[in-house]
Amino acid sequence: MSEQPATTQAQTPTATQPGLGSAVRTVGGFTLVSRFGGLARDLVTARIVGDSALGSAFIAAWLVPNVFRRLFGEGALSAAFLPEYTRQLDRDPEQAGRLATLVLLALAIVTSVLLIVGEVILLLIVLAAPVDDGSRVLSLKLMMVTLPFMPLVCAAAVLGGVLHAHAKFAPTAAAPLLLNTFV
């Protein structure tokens, strides 16, 4: 009798763990559609507000929460958290859940404090601005409107990494489609 080599779970993808090709197709497809959606959003925005003070203020206002998303949600925090979360997930899923909860709680506290401080600073600048400086005040007011988006987008980025650790790629890849649709 010849013995067949035993296959391990790491060698063959299971129904709950898609293969690399499937994950690449999912993320790549949603990313491609998202890019076209972003282009359409930018064209509509340019058509509505044009190359004006309002258009510049809108672009500047959206830049602020996205910088924080890159710093917190997709930057050093994710680079430090996700490998440890994945290790914990393999060893003790319950401990991994507690780690994720703790990291999200810390992220919520830090970004909420930054949000409050940022809103107060922006309000003070708006109140101190000269009346004839309309475009700058408009930009600052729009930043005050978009800044509350910052804690949410940071948490969504970290949660997207958690989903990736669980081999769930579609929700995170499809999220920009929702943003492009509603912004």
FENRAQUI-V18046 format. One record per residue. N is the residue number from 1. PSI is psi as a letter, one per 30 degrees, with the letter a starting at -180 (none if undefined). D_CENTER is the distance of its C-alpha to the mean C-alpha in Angstrom with 2 decimals. Layout:
BEGIN
N_PSI_D_CENTER, N_PSI_D_CENTER
END
This chain:
BEGIN
1_k_55.02, 2_k_52.08, 3_k_48.97, 4_k_45.64, 5_k_42.77, 6_k_40.48, 7_k_36.99, 8_l_34.16, 9_e_30.87, 10_f_29.15, 11_e_31.38, 12_k_30.78, 13_k_27.67, 14_a_28.15, 15_f_27.21, 16_f_24.24, 17_j_23.21, 18_l_22.87, 19_l_24.20, 20_e_22.49, 21_e_23.64, 22_e_22.21, 23_e_18.73, 24_e_18.97, 25_e_20.28, 26_e_17.59, 27_e_14.63, 28_e_16.85, 29_e_18.05, 30_e_14.87, 31_e_13.62, 32_e_17.06, 33_e_17.11, 34_e_13.73, 35_e_15.27, 36_e_18.33, 37_e_16.56, 38_e_14.94, 39_e_18.48, 40_e_20.01, 41_e_17.78, 42_e_18.78, 43_e_22.35, 44_e_22.58, 45_e_21.22, 46_e_23.70, 47_e_26.41, 48_e_25.96, 49_f_25.56, 50_a_26.93, 51_i_27.36, 52_a_28.08, 53_e_27.19, 54_e_25.05, 55_e_23.09, 56_e_22.66, 57_e_21.67, 58_e_19.00, 59_e_17.48, 60_e_17.76, 61_e_16.25, 62_f_12.99, 63_e_12.99, 64_e_12.91, 65_e_9.62, 66_f_7.94, 67_e_10.26, 68_e_9.29, 69_e_5.57, 70_e_7.60, 71_e_10.19, 72_e_9.07, 73_e_5.90, 74_g_6.99, 75_b_10.43, 76_e_13.48, 77_e_12.29, 78_e_10.88, 79_e_13.93, 80_e_16.21, 81_e_14.97, 82_e_14.42, 83_e_17.95, 84_e_19.57, 85_e_17.91, 86_e_19.14, 87_e_22.55, 88_e_22.82, 89_e_21.89, 90_e_24.81, 91_e_27.17, 92_j_26.49, 93_e_23.81, 94_e_24.67, 95_e_24.13, 96_e_20.74, 97_e_19.83, 98_e_21.19, 99_e_19.27, 100_e_15.90, 101_e_17.16, 102_e_18.34, 103_e_15.23, 104_e_13.16, 105_e_16.19, 106_e_16.42, 107_e_12.83, 108_e_13.61, 109_e_16.91, 110_e_15.95, 111_e_13.28, 112_e_15.76, 113_e_18.55, 114_e_16.84, 115_e_16.20, 116_e_19.88, 117_e_21.24, 118_e_19.38, 119_e_20.63, 120_e_24.11, 121_e_24.25, 122_e_23.21, 123_e_25.78, 124_e_28.44, 125_e_27.90, 126_e_28.13, 127_e_31.26, 128_f_32.81, 129_k_32.17, 130_k_35.27, 131_e_35.77, 132_g_36.29, 133_i_32.89, 134_e_31.24, 135_e_28.52, 136_e_27.16, 137_e_27.34, 138_e_25.56, 139_e_22.68, 140_e_22.55, 141_e_22.79, 142_e_19.89, 143_e_17.81, 144_e_19.06, 145_e_17.89, 146_f_14.27, 147_e_13.89, 148_f_13.62, 149_f_10.28, 150_e_9.07, 151_e_9.61, 152_e_8.06, 153_e_4.55, 154_e_5.31, 155_e_7.01, 156_e_5.00, 157_e_3.46, 158_e_7.19, 159_e_8.56, 160_e_7.55, 161_e_9.53, 162_e_12.15, 163_e_12.55, 164_e_13.15, 165_f_15.73, 166_g_17.36, 167_h_17.55, 168_j_15.51, 169_f_13.70, 170_e_14.06, 171_e_11.74, 172_e_8.53, 173_f_10.32, 174_f_11.43, 175_e_8.47, 176_f_8.65, 177_e_12.27, 178_e_12.01, 179_e_10.36, 180_e_13.12, 181_e_15.66, 182_f_15.38, 183_none_14.76
END
